[in-house]
Amino acid sequence: MSDDAVSPEEVRHVAELARIDLDDDEVDRFTGQFADILEYFETLDEVPEVDRDADLANVMRPDEERASLDTEAALRNAPETEDGYFKGPNVS
């Protein structure tokens, strides 16, 4: 793929969308880099798909009900609680 696959105008447009100021040297450099990136994507398109098992299996253990701490024990070491709940700092 040649460098003209991506035009300097397209690079300037992308830079404008990203709110980045580029000088002419940077536009020239990014034009080539963008062309290289697009060439890599074209190469990836040529990679054959791999056959894979379409069925997914649940590898997680099944949910099981187990004994847990009561509210008082769970809150015992909390630095601050309110109305039976953990209390954390306000987030703005």
DARAHU-V566635 format. One record per pair of residues at least 6 apart in sequence whose C-alpha atoms are under 7 Angstrom apart, sorted by the first residue. I is the first residue (numbers start at 0). GAP is how many residues later the second one is. D is the distance in whole Angstrom. If there is no record, write none. Layout:
BEGIN
i->I gap->GAP d->D
i->I gap->GAP d->D
END
This chain:
BEGIN
i->0 gap->38 d->6
i->2 gap->28 d->7
i->2 gap->29 d->5
i->2 gap->32 d->6
i->4 gap->30 d->6
i->5 gap->25 d->6
i->5 gap->28 d->7
i->5 gap->29 d->6
i->6 gap->24 d->6
i->7 gap->19 d->6
i->7 gap->20 d->7
i->7 gap->23 d->6
i->10 gap->16 d->6
i->10 gap->19 d->7
i->10 gap->20 d->6
i->11 gap->15 d->7
i->14 gap->6 d->7
i->74 gap->11 d->7
i->77 gap->8 d->7
i->79 gap->6 d->6
i->79 gap->7 d->5
i->80 gap->6 d->5
END
